[in-house]
Amino acid sequence: MLKAAYLSFKKFYAGPMGFIIDVALFAAITYGFHLIFRHFASEIMSLPFVKASSAWLAEMVYHISLWFNRNILGYHITTEPVNTMWFSNGGYIAVNGSCSGLKQFYQVLVLFILFPGPWKHKLWFIPLGFIIMFLTNVFRIISLSVILLWKPAYWDFSHDWILRPFFYVVLFMLWVWWVERFRRPVGG
């Protein structure tokens, strides 16, 4: 009976509706990680390695965003410690540990370790996911800079409801890429 159920599942998973299981697994891993991280955030973020990594990432995002804002967009920005950009309209952006993108790095790591697929591809795909999430975070800070200068009344909404969820859009696109190109077929 167990063998019959397994073979039935395997046939369903290999068929055209198998994507439902993949989507459910993606959602369970991503949401489950979010809940666990949220519940244990203070404990996780207090670990010395995690704290140092978060501070380093925040500083890198800050410096790259500051350079882009000044040299590409031509914004006049003054700075102050720690990782704070003051704009000409009096608004500011402080890139702190919660803006570092470290949680998203861990989400990429957990998702692609747990999701089916060949390890030879996971070994390069996970670091690529880190780079993509880092660049997404830089894009997010630069976008918030533009919003702060041109539509400051929309900054809170954009931060909380557009650019923070944008990480999940990028994570989903990475996952789709993984499923379409690298996940090992059920039979192989």
C-alpha positions in Angstrom: 0.0 0.0 0.0 2.8 2.4 0.9 4.6 1.5 -2.4 1.4 2.2 -4.4 1.0 5.6 -2.7 4.6 6.4 -3.4 4.3 5.4 -7.1 1.0 7.4 -7.4 2.7 10.5 -5.9 5.8 10.1 -8.1 3.5 9.9 -11.2 1.6 12.9 -10.1 4.8 14.9 -9.3 6.3 14.0 -12.7 3.1 15.0 -14.5 1.9 18.4 -15.6 0.5 19.2 -12.1 3.7 18.5 -10.2 4.4 22.3 -10.1 1.7 22.5 -7.4 3.9 20.5 -5.1 6.9 22.6 -6.0 5.0 25.8 -5.3 3.7 24.4 -2.0 7.2 23.4 -1.0 8.6 26.8 -2.0 5.9 28.5 0.1 6.3 26.2 3.1 10.1 26.7 3.2 10.0 30.4 2.6 7.2 31.1 5.1 8.4 28.6 7.6 11.9 30.2 7.5 10.3 33.7 7.9 8.3 32.5 11.0 11.3 30.8 12.6 13.6 33.8 11.9 11.0 36.2 13.2 10.5 34.2 16.4 14.3 33.8 17.1 15.5 37.1 15.5 17.0 38.5 18.6 18.8 35.3 19.5 20.1 34.8 15.9 21.2 38.5 15.5 23.0 38.4 18.9 25.4 35.7 17.7 28.8 37.3 17.2 29.3 36.0 13.6 25.8 37.0 12.6 26.1 40.4 14.2 29.5 41.1 12.5 28.2 39.8 9.1 25.1 42.0 9.4 27.2 45.1 10.2 29.6 44.4 7.3 26.8 43.9 4.8 25.0 47.0 6.0 28.2 49.0 5.5 28.8 47.6 2.0 25.2 48.4 1.0 25.6 51.9 2.4 28.9 52.7 0.7 27.8 51.4 -2.7 24.4 53.2 -2.5 26.1 56.4 -1.3 28.6 56.2 -4.3 25.8 55.6 -6.8 23.6 58.4 -5.3 26.5 60.9 -5.5 28.3 59.9 -8.7 25.5 58.5 -10.9 22.4 60.4 -9.7 24.4 63.5 -8.7 22.7 63.9 -5.3 24.3 66.2 -2.7 24.5 64.0 0.4 26.2 64.5 3.7 27.0 61.6 5.9 27.3 60.7 9.6 28.0 57.6 11.5 26.7 55.0 11.4 25.8 54.5 7.7 23.5 57.5 7.5 22.9 59.6 4.4 21.4 63.0 4.8 19.7 64.4 1.7 19.3 68.0 0.6 15.6 68.1 1.6 16.5 67.2 5.2 15.5 63.5 4.9 17.8 60.7 5.8 18.4 57.0 5.3 20.2 55.0 7.9 21.4 51.6 6.6 21.5 49.5 9.8 21.7 45.8 10.5 18.0 45.2 9.6 18.7 46.8 6.2 21.8 44.6 5.6 19.9 41.9 3.6 21.4 39.1 5.8 18.0 37.5 6.4 17.6 37.2 2.7 21.0 35.6 2.4 19.8 33.0 4.9 16.5 32.6 3.1 18.4 31.8 -0.1 20.6 29.4 1.7 17.8 27.5 3.5 15.5 27.4 0.4 18.1 26.0 -2.0 19.6 23.6 0.5 16.1 22.1 1.3 14.7 22.3 -2.2 15.4 19.3 -4.4 18.1 19.5 -7.0 21.7 18.5 -7.7 24.3 19.6 -5.3 26.8 20.4 -8.0 24.5 23.2 -9.1 23.6 24.3 -5.5 27.3 24.9 -4.8 27.4 27.8 -7.3 23.7 28.8 -7.4 23.5 29.6 -3.7 26.4 32.1 -3.8 24.9 33.6 -7.0 21.7 34.0 -5.0 23.6 35.9 -2.4 25.0 38.2 -5.0 21.6 38.8 -6.5 20.1 39.5 -3.1 22.9 41.9 -2.3 22.4 43.8 -5.6 18.6 43.8 -4.9 19.3 45.4 -1.6 21.5 48.1 -3.1 18.7 48.7 -5.7 16.3 49.0 -2.8 18.3 51.6 -0.9 19.0 53.6 -4.1 15.2 53.5 -4.9 14.4 54.7 -1.4 16.9 57.5 -1.9 15.1 58.7 -5.0 11.7 58.4 -3.3 13.0 60.3 -0.3 14.0 63.2 -2.5 11.2 63.3 -5.0 8.1 61.8 -3.2 9.0 61.8 0.5 5.4 61.3 1.5 5.6 57.8 -0.1 8.8 56.7 1.6 7.2 54.7 4.4 4.7 53.0 2.1 7.5 52.2 -0.5 9.8 50.9 2.2 7.3 48.7 3.9 4.9 47.6 1.1 6.8 47.7 -2.1 10.6 47.4 -1.7 10.6 45.0 1.3 8.3 42.5 -0.5 10.4 43.0 -3.6 12.9 40.7 -2.0 10.3 37.9 -2.1 9.7 38.6 -5.8 13.4 38.2 -6.5 13.5 35.1 -4.3 10.6 33.7 -6.3 12.3 34.5 -9.6 15.5 32.7 -8.4 13.4 29.7 -7.4 11.6 29.6 -10.7 15.0 29.7 -12.5 16.1 26.8 -10.2 13.0 24.7 -10.8 13.1 25.2 -14.6 16.8 24.7 -15.1 18.4 22.7 -12.4 16.0 20.7 -10.3 16.7 17.0 -10.8 13.8 15.3 -12.6 11.9 12.9 -10.4 12.9 9.8 -12.4 16.6 10.8 -12.5 
